[in-house]
Amino acid sequence: MSTELMTQDAATSKLLAYAFAGGIGDPKGKGVSYALIGATPFTFAWSAALEDFDGPPKPIHRYRVEIDRRSKEVLPPQPIIIPDSELAEAILAATGQRFASSTRFTDGSLSISYKVRVQDDPDTAYVVQLRHHGRVASMDYLMAWVSKNIDPGILPVPPVYPIPGELQRQEATGMGRQITQFISGDMADSVYPRLSHEERLVLVQKIALAIQAYWRIPLPQPHLIGELIGDEASGLRIGPDRHHSLGGPFPSVREYLRAHIRSSFVALEKQQCIDEYKERFQDRIKVFIDQHLDDIPPVVEDIPIVAMHTDMGLHNIILSSQTPTEIRAIIDWEFVASAPYASLHSMIERLFRKPAANLFGPEFDRAHELRNAFWDSIPDWKRWNQSAATKVFLQWFRFGEFMKPEPQLGDVPESEKQAFWGENICVVEHMLNEF
């Protein structure tokens, strides 16, 4: 047996091969979602699942899959679940209510969810989520802070019920449990494309005001760039970026942009099924990174650093089933950051575009009216959009953001492939040609 320990990249390849070979279920017509949830000197532990990415949202069977770094063998997978007995104990400790029943609920990309009914109040339900990425204690603190300090008519957040001792439990097990009140309604990503233009105009203005509300949250000094975390003892503070594993926290915008671009290039190198794109751009991008990252203009340091929910897309907005322009809740506060406000540019731009597999579809009819309605609702930020600081920041930030295209699976004609990667090619070519 080899004495050389398996690397994380090699373990990732082993995990994917195992999953596509049927190790956690029938992989036909499905993709593999996975995330590292633990690492020791001798093992890697992953959360892995088979998902029908084009199908309707539904509960997902996730497994804990460990790989021995010495033998390079995959250990038998274990289902990741919360049994009813544990749900009952957690609900009682956090809410004082007695457990009645549970059903699996639609999962997020990094969580396993249950809808729980209680004996004492049949009209109330809770969502219990098992999370491996988000710091649950910090999420609870941040959501409670928002509920207390920001008008819920502008930025509504589900009531949260911290479980005593959950911080220590998550540190010991690598997974934390969060309990929030169940909010009825429809997910905005399923409703928004079907809305009338007039309804979209109303909704984008409300989303703009919600985003502005968290952009105005007072940040600790100095304004570092990284993950925004908090607790009762210390209040808000900035830690290293974990969403994209950039490190930090960064004291300057230029350092943040350099880390963002380098991380994007690593992702490009690892991405499979984009060989034609790599042949065209990878070497040129590497030369650019080696020679020009010190050329980021100092003006980017003027851009506002703000608090943000970095995953507040339509998939994390609950709308009223009766009034689809009414926001009932913003959910999944797993990724909260202190970062340049314009780093949400693509998330905001998707409000003006149709859904697409490449994440950047064609614009809706009269998209310019939607865009104007959004930014006219928050005029201070509209003025920042015209500043040199924002324009230069976006040039560099979008270069990193669009560096790696989404893969196209199946036998796709070359013309369709180039169109699918059109935004990536446009952004990357523009940057490389300018330098």
C-alpha positions as a printed Julia matrix, in Angstrom:
435×3 Matrix{Float64}:
   0.0    0.0     0.0
   1.25   3.46   -0.89
   2.36   5.62    2.04
   1.51   8.8     0.17
  -1.66  10.38    1.49
  -4.47  11.07   -0.95
  -4.91  14.75   -1.87
  -8.26  16.5    -1.72
  -8.4   16.79   -5.52
  -7.74  13.07   -5.91
 -10.36  12.31   -3.26
 -12.87  14.49   -5.11
 -12.29  12.52   -8.31
 -12.66   9.27   -6.37
 -15.92  10.48   -4.83
 -17.42  11.45   -8.2
 -16.39   8.15   -9.79
 -17.96   6.29   -6.86
 -21.22   8.24   -7.11
 -21.53   7.88  -10.88
 -20.85   4.15  -10.51
 -23.98   3.82   -8.36
 -22.43   4.01   -4.91
 -25.22   6.21   -3.52
 -28.06   5.3    -5.89
 -28.98   5.07   -9.55
 -27.12   7.95  -11.28
 -29.01   7.73  -14.59
 -30.0   11.2   -15.75
 -28.67  12.86  -12.6
 -25.75  14.96  -11.47
 -23.72  14.77   -8.28
 -23.77  17.53   -5.69
 -21.13  17.33   -3.02
 -19.34  19.35   -0.38
 -16.47  18.68    1.97
 -17.79  18.55    5.54
 -14.76  17.28    7.41
 -11.08  16.5     7.05
  -8.55  14.82    9.32
  -4.95  13.82    8.63
  -6.24  10.45    7.4
  -9.79  10.94    6.06
 -11.96  13.24    3.99
 -15.71  13.33    4.7
 -18.18  14.55    2.11
 -21.88  15.26    1.89
 -22.92  13.8    -1.46
 -26.2   13.39   -3.3
 -27.6   12.54   -6.7
 -29.8   15.34   -8.01
 -32.05  15.87  -10.99
 -30.96  19.47  -11.57
 -33.63  20.08  -14.24
 -36.49  18.59  -12.24
 -38.81  20.24   -9.72
 -37.49  20.95   -6.2
 -37.88  17.99   -3.88
 -36.2   16.38   -0.85
 -32.79  14.94   -1.65
 -31.17  11.85   -0.18
 -27.78  12.99    1.05
 -25.02  10.72    2.33
 -21.91  11.12    4.39
 -19.14   9.53    2.33
 -15.7    9.11    3.89
 -12.54   8.32    1.98
  -9.48   6.88    3.7
  -6.48   8.95    2.6
  -4.04   6.09    3.25
  -5.83   3.17    1.57
  -7.65   5.48   -0.89
 -10.77   3.42   -0.31
 -14.34   4.72   -0.02
 -16.02   3.71    3.23
 -19.7    2.62    3.21
 -21.92   5.72    2.84
 -24.17   6.73    5.73
 -27.51   8.55    5.22
 -27.53  12.1     6.6
 -30.81  12.44    8.49
 -32.36  13.82   11.65
 -34.48  11.11   13.34
 -37.81  12.09   14.91
 -36.45  11.57   18.4
 -33.74  14.17   17.76
 -36.2   16.56   16.12
 -38.48  16.29   19.15
 -35.64  17.03   21.54
 -34.43  20.03   19.51
 -37.93  21.53   19.07
 -38.67  21.23   22.78
 -35.35  22.8    23.78
 -35.65  25.71   21.33
 -39.38  26.49   21.35
 -40.87  24.77   24.4
 -43.31  22.99   22.06
 -43.97  19.26   21.93
 -43.23  17.44   18.7
 -46.17  15.97   16.77
 -44.88  14.93   13.33
 -42.28  15.63   10.66
 -42.03  15.44    6.9
 -39.06  15.94    4.61
 -39.06  19.42    3.13
 -37.51  20.93    0.01
 -33.76  21.05    0.6
 -31.35  23.86   -0.07
 -28.11  23.18   -1.89
 -26.21  22.86    1.39
 -28.83  21.64    3.85
 -31.33  18.91    4.71
 -34.74  20.18    5.74
 -37.75  18.95    7.74
 -41.13  20.54    8.29
 -42.21  19.89   11.88
 -45.68  20.11   13.39
 -46.2   20.47   17.15
 -48.92  19.25   19.5
 -49.48  22.52   21.31
 -50.25  24.69   18.26
 -51.5   22.87   15.16
 -51.49  26.11   13.16
 -47.74  26.63   13.65
 -45.0   24.72   11.86
 -41.22  24.91   12.0
 -38.45  24.21    9.52
 -35.49  22.3    10.95
 -32.42  22.36    8.74
 -29.23  20.38    9.14
 -26.4   22.52    7.8
 -22.76  21.67    7.28
 -21.55  24.96    5.81
 -23.22  27.81    7.64
 -22.24  28.66   11.2
 -25.69  28.13   12.68
 -25.1   30.14   15.86
 -23.92  33.1    13.78
 -26.84  32.72   11.36
 -29.26  32.77   14.3
 -27.65  35.93   15.68
 -27.64  37.74   12.32
 -31.23  36.85   11.49
 -32.4   37.96   14.94
 -30.4   41.2    14.56
 -32.07  41.93   11.23
 -35.53  41.17   12.64
 -34.93  43.53   15.56
 -33.27  46.41   13.72
 -34.76  46.51   10.2
 -38.37  47.12    9.23
 -39.87  43.67    8.49
 -42.05  45.33    5.88
 -38.84  45.95    3.91
 -36.61  43.02    4.85
 -38.72  40.2     6.36
 -36.84  37.33    7.99
 -38.39  34.15    9.46
 -38.38  34.04   13.28
 -35.45  31.94   14.45
 -35.27  29.68   17.52
 -31.71  28.93   18.66
 -31.08  25.46   20.07
 -29.17  25.65   23.38
 -25.63  24.34   23.01
 -25.77  24.13   19.19
 -22.5   26.02   18.74
 -20.6   23.35   20.67
 -22.49  20.57   18.92
 -21.64  21.9    15.47
 -17.99  22.31   16.42
 -17.92  18.66   17.53
 -19.89  17.09   14.66
 -19.29  19.46   11.75
 -23.04  19.9    11.22
 -25.43  22.34   12.88
 -29.21  22.41   13.24
 -31.24  25.56   12.7
 -34.9   26.05   13.56
 -37.0   28.76   11.94
 -40.73  29.32   11.72
 -42.31  27.9     8.58
 -43.41  30.69    6.23
 -46.06  29.7     3.72
 -45.9   30.99    0.16
 -44.23  30.37   -3.19
 -40.56  30.53   -4.04
 -39.95  33.56   -6.21
 -37.82  31.72   -8.79
 -40.83  29.57   -9.72
 -43.22  32.55   -9.9
 -41.15  35.43  -11.28
 -40.87  34.3   -14.93
 -44.68  34.02  -15.11
 -45.42  37.46  -13.66
 -46.67  40.27  -15.85
 -44.26  43.08  -16.65
 -46.18  45.38  -14.29
 -45.92  42.86  -11.43
 -42.18  42.47  -12.03
 -41.79  46.25  -11.87
 -43.39  46.28   -8.42
 -41.39  43.31   -7.14
 -37.95  44.49   -8.3
 -38.49  47.78   -6.44
 -39.24  45.86   -3.24
 -36.19  43.65   -3.73
 -34.05  46.77   -4.25
 -35.25  48.24   -0.95
 -34.56  44.94    0.84
 -31.02  44.86   -0.54
 -30.45  48.5     0.4
 -31.62  47.71    3.94
 -28.81  45.26    4.56
 -26.3   47.41    2.67
 -26.98  50.0     5.4
 -26.18  47.68    8.33
 -23.35  49.31   10.35
 -20.15  47.31    9.95
 -17.3   47.12   12.46
 -14.26  49.29   11.74
 -12.09  48.9     9.79
 -14.28  47.75    6.89
 -12.58  44.47    6.06
 -13.78  42.13    3.29
 -14.79  38.63    4.34
 -17.55  36.68    6.03
 -19.83  38.67    8.34
 -20.34  36.72   11.55
 -21.71  37.58   14.95
 -22.7   36.51   18.44
 -24.13  38.05   21.59
 -20.76  38.39   23.28
 -18.83  40.11   20.48
 -21.5   41.54   18.14
 -20.65  41.73   14.44
 -17.15  40.94   13.17
 -15.44  39.99    9.92
 -13.77  36.62    9.37
 -12.13  34.85    6.42
 -14.26  34.29    3.31
 -15.66  30.74    3.41
 -18.28  31.0     0.67
 -15.63  30.87   -2.05
 -12.71  29.81    0.2
 -10.8   33.0    -0.64
  -9.17  33.42    2.77
  -8.82  36.86    4.28
 -10.29  38.92    5.75
  -8.91  41.39    3.23
  -7.9   44.93    4.24
  -8.11  46.26    0.68
 -10.33  45.85   -2.37
  -7.32  45.12   -4.59
  -6.24  42.22   -2.39
  -9.79  40.86   -2.48
  -9.95  41.12   -6.29
  -6.61  39.33   -6.67
  -7.82  36.46   -4.47
 -11.15  36.35   -6.34
  -9.44  36.13   -9.75
  -6.87  33.55   -8.65
  -9.6   31.39   -7.1
 -11.64  31.62  -10.31
  -8.63  30.43  -12.32
  -8.18  27.41  -10.05
 -11.87  26.57  -10.62
 -11.36  26.96  -14.38
  -8.42  24.56  -14.33
 -10.5   21.93  -12.5
 -13.69  22.31  -14.53
 -14.42  19.4   -16.86
 -16.39  19.3   -20.14
 -15.21  22.73  -21.33
 -12.11  21.63  -23.26
 -12.7   23.9   -26.27
 -13.03  26.92  -24.01
  -9.89  25.99  -22.06
  -7.89  25.56  -25.26
  -8.88  29.05  -26.32
  -8.44  30.93  -23.06
  -6.67  29.07  -20.23
  -3.07  29.82  -21.2
  -3.88  33.44  -22.03
  -5.65  33.91  -18.7
  -2.69  32.43  -16.83
  -0.31  34.87  -18.52
  -2.65  37.73  -17.64
  -2.79  36.68  -13.99
   0.98  36.3   -13.78
   1.62  39.71  -15.32
  -1.26  42.07  -14.56
  -2.84  41.52  -11.13
  -0.7   44.33   -9.77
  -2.26  46.65  -12.35
  -5.64  46.95  -10.58
  -6.16  50.73  -10.3
  -6.23  52.24   -6.79
  -9.61  53.87   -7.5
 -11.34  50.59   -6.6
 -10.54  51.32   -2.96
 -13.26  54.0    -3.03
 -16.13  51.55   -3.56
 -18.42  51.12   -0.52
 -17.9   48.0     1.59
 -21.28  46.83    2.87
 -23.09  43.99    4.61
 -24.87  41.61    2.25
 -26.79  38.36    1.95
 -24.71  37.02   -0.93
 -27.25  34.34   -1.91
 -30.41  36.47   -1.97
 -31.48  35.36   -5.4
 -35.08  34.59   -6.31
 -34.58  31.02   -5.03
 -34.32  32.4    -1.48
 -37.28  34.79   -1.57
 -40.74  33.59   -0.45
 -43.68  35.42   -2.03
 -47.32  35.48   -0.98
 -49.39  32.87   -2.81
 -52.26  35.36   -3.01
 -50.26  38.51   -3.87
 -47.12  37.52   -5.79
 -45.56  40.98   -5.44
 -45.55  40.69   -1.64
 -42.29  39.44   -0.1
 -43.07  37.23    2.9
 -39.52  36.21    3.82
 -35.87  36.22    2.79
 -34.39  32.86    3.79
 -31.1   30.93    3.92
 -28.75  33.44    5.56
 -25.9   30.98    5.22
 -23.67  33.31    3.21
 -23.48  36.78    4.75
 -20.52  38.95    3.88
 -18.82  42.29    4.22
 -17.88  43.08    0.63
 -17.99  45.72   -2.13
 -21.65  46.42   -2.89
 -21.16  45.8    -6.62
 -20.14  42.18   -6.03
 -23.91  41.49   -6.16
 -24.02  42.8    -9.74
 -24.77  39.46  -11.44
 -27.31  38.43   -8.82
 -29.16  41.7    -9.4
 -28.83  41.46  -13.2
 -30.62  38.09  -13.14
 -33.77  39.95  -12.09
 -33.82  41.4   -15.59
 -33.09  38.17  -17.45
 -34.9   34.92  -18.17
 -33.74  31.75  -16.39
 -31.06  29.83  -18.3
 -28.74  26.87  -17.81
 -25.72  29.15  -18.26
 -27.06  31.34  -15.4
 -27.21  34.42  -17.65
 -30.18  34.12  -19.97
 -31.64  36.56  -22.5
 -33.2   39.74  -21.15
 -36.92  39.99  -20.49
 -38.89  42.22  -22.81
 -38.53  45.82  -21.6
 -35.7   44.79  -19.3
 -34.44  48.37  -19.29
 -37.62  49.36  -17.46
 -37.03  46.69  -14.82
 -33.42  47.81  -14.43
 -34.43  51.46  -14.09
 -37.2   50.61  -11.61
 -34.7   48.73   -9.44
 -32.0   51.39   -9.34
 -34.38  54.37   -9.24
 -35.74  52.9    -5.98
 -32.3   53.31   -4.37
 -30.89  56.47   -5.99
 -27.81  56.76   -3.75
 -26.59  53.43   -5.11
 -27.57  54.32   -8.65
 -25.16  57.26   -8.39
 -22.43  54.92   -7.16
 -23.01  52.8   -10.29
 -21.79  55.74  -12.37
 -18.59  56.19  -10.36
 -15.14  55.27  -11.64
 -14.65  53.11   -8.54
 -17.63  50.89   -9.4
 -16.94  50.71  -13.13
 -13.32  49.69  -12.64
 -14.22  47.26   -9.85
 -16.8   45.53  -12.04
 -14.35  45.19  -14.92
 -12.0   43.17  -12.73
 -14.65  41.41  -10.64
 -16.66  40.22  -13.64
 -13.45  38.95  -15.26
 -13.13  36.55  -12.34
 -16.85  35.84  -12.17
 -17.21  34.89  -15.86
 -13.8   33.25  -16.25
 -15.19  29.73  -15.79
 -18.23  28.88  -17.94
 -20.85  26.31  -17.1
 -20.3   22.99  -18.91
 -22.62  21.92  -21.71
 -23.4   18.25  -21.45
 -24.33  16.12  -24.43
 -23.58  16.46  -28.13
 -24.04  20.18  -28.73
 -23.3   21.9   -32.07
 -20.36  24.3   -31.97
 -22.57  27.3   -32.76
 -24.83  26.56  -29.77
 -21.83  26.02  -27.54
 -20.37  29.41  -28.41
 -23.74  31.07  -27.78
 -24.05  29.28  -24.43
 -20.66  30.65  -23.42
 -21.3   34.02  -25.04
 -21.21  36.17  -21.9
 -18.08  34.39  -20.62
 -16.28  34.88  -23.92
 -17.31  38.53  -24.17
 -16.11  39.43  -20.67
 -12.87  37.46  -20.83
 -11.95  38.57  -24.37
 -12.54  42.21  -23.49
 -10.25  42.01  -20.47
  -7.47  40.13  -22.24
  -7.57  42.39  -25.28
  -7.43  45.54  -23.17
  -4.15  44.41  -21.66
